[in-house]
Amino acid sequence: DPNHWNSHRDYGWLLFRMGRYAEALSEMKRAHHLDSVASFSNSNLAGAYELVGDFDQAIEIWQKMLELYPDRQGTHDSLAVAYAWKGLFDEALDQLKQVKSARRQTRAYLSRAGYVHALQGNTAGALKYVERLESSQELSALRKNRGIAQIYVGLGDYEEAFRRLENSSYGRVPHININAAHWLAPLRDDPRYHEMLRRVGLEP
């Protein structure tokens, strides 16, 4: 069925995981064209634009999602990261303030919020989120280290980021989504990154 949107979406993510970004974006656009209303379809396209560095398009979609799905968890902190990648830190911090209290204890929120502060150059603020992740009673060590690694990438401390990655779901439990996380882009020229790709058969 050439109009099966979910197949185009899944194929798009497979291509992203293989590092074939232009082809992947084309598939994601096709999937979104076939179902432009579903929350999942929109969030996937926003993530796809982020992976190719088109943050304006990503921001436009996240903003649209706030209008269409105001109760969807994760949209505010996703938009905050997209703003931070554009250097729009006032807007990013405003989005973080709008995240509901129930979400503020999750790994996704803590790592994204710390990452935004790190990109802003607020080292002390970023490290507070590292402390919150470390002290969480809800998260496994693997999930904590993945979130902490993201914050250290934002801080530019790649040595600590790799140390955390090796003890995270991207390291000890080799993670197939490694190429599909834009925050890892600064590490992609490092041999250690290619070793992680090799573990899951994604190294060309």
N, C-alpha and C positions, 0 to 999 in steps of 0.2 A: 504494500500500500504506500505509494509515493507521498501521500498526504497524511501519514501517521506522524503527528508532531513529536510524540515522545521518542520515536526512533531517530528523528533528526537531532533532537536535543541530546540523546545519549551518544550518538555518533559524534556530535560536536564536542562533548566532554572527553570522549576517547581521543579525538584529534588534539585537544588541548594537552592531555596527559602525555601525548607523544611529541609535544613541542611544535605542532603544525598549526600555528595560531591563525593565519589568514584563512585557511580552509575551515578551521573550527568556527570562526566567527560567521562565515557564510552559512554553515549548518545551523548555528544558533539563530541567525536572522530568519532562516527558513522556518524553523520551529516556531518562532514568535509570530511570524506571518500567519501560520496555520492556527494559532491560538494566542491572540494578543490580549486576552482578558484575564486569564488565570494568573494568580499571584506567582505561582512557581515559574511560569513562562517568563514573566517580567523580571523576576529576580535573577533567573539564569542569564537573560540577555544583558542585564546590568553587569553581572559578574564577568561575562564574556568581553564586554567593552573595556572593563578594567584591565583584563589580562592583555589586551592589545594597546593599552595606554590611552584610550579615548575616554578620559574622565568626564568630559562635558556630557557625552551621551549617557554615561553611567549615572551621573547626577540627575539628568533629566528624567531618567526612568525611575530612580529611587524617589524623586519628588512626586512623580505621578502615582507611585505606589502608596505614598502617604495619603494621597487624596482618595484613592480607590479602596485601600485596605488600612484604615487608620489604626486598627487593633492588631495588625500583624507584628509579631515579635521580631526584632532584629533589623527592621528597616532604618530606624533612627541611627543606630550605631554603624550600620553599613554605609549610610549616607555620610556620617561623620568622617569615616575613613576616606571616602571618595573626595570630600572637601579637603581633607588634609593633604591628599596627594596633589591637589591643585594649589596648595599653599593657602587655602582659605580657612585659617584656624579659628577665627571668631565664629564663623558658621559651623565649623566642626564641633566646637565646644558647646555651642547652643544646641546642637542635635543630641549630644551626650546628656545634657541636662534634661531632655525630654524623655529619656528612657525610663520606663516604669520600674519601680523599686524591686519588683519580683524578679526582673531580669538582671539586676545589677550584681547578682552573685554568680552568674554563669561564666564559664570559661570564655565564651565568645565575647561577651561584653567586657570583661576585665582585660582581656588581651587587646581588644580593639581600642578601648579607652586609654590603656597604657601606651599603645602604639601611637595614637594621635598625639599624646603629650610628648612622646619621644621625638616624633617628627617635628613638633613645634620647637624643640630644643629645651623643653622643660624636663631636665633629667630627674630632678627631685620628685616631680609629679609622676613621671613614668615609673620610677622605682617604688613608689607607694603601691602601684598596681602589681608590681612584682611581689611585694610583701603580701598583698591580699591573696594573690594566687598561691603563694607558698603556704599561707596559713589556712587555706580553705580545707574544711573537713569533708566537703562534698565531692571533690575532684580526685581522680587517680593521679599518681605521680606522672604517668605518661601524658595525660591531658594538661596537667599543670606546666610541664616542661615545654609542651608545644606552644602554649600561650605565652610563656615567659620568653621563649626564643623569638617570637614575633616582636616583643617589646625591645629586646636587645638588637634586633635587626634595625628597628627604628632609631635606636641610639647610636648605631654605627659600630657597635661592639660585636664584630662578626665572630671573634674567637669564642666569646661566651655564647653567642647564638648557636654556633655549631656544637658546642658542648651540650647545650640543652637539647638540640635537635637529636643528637645521638641517644639521648635518654627519653625521647618522646615517641609519639605515634608515627613520626616521620623517620625515626632512626631505628630503635630496637624492633619496632614492629613496622617494617618497611611499608610505606603508605603510597598507594597508587596515585593519589591526588597531588603529589609533590609539584609537578609542573603546572598545576591548576590553582596555584596560590600566588597572587601577584606580589605579596609582601616578601616572598623569597627571591624576587628578581635580582636584588643586589648580590646574591650569593652564587648566581648561576655560572660564573666564570671560574669558580673555585673548584679544584680537583675533588674536594670533599663532597661537594654537591653532586658531581658526576658519579662518585662512588655510591651515593644514595640512589641515584637513578639506576645504576648498574644492578643494584640489589633486587629491583622490581622489574628488570628487563626493559627499562625505558631508555637506556643509553644507546644512541645510534651505533 
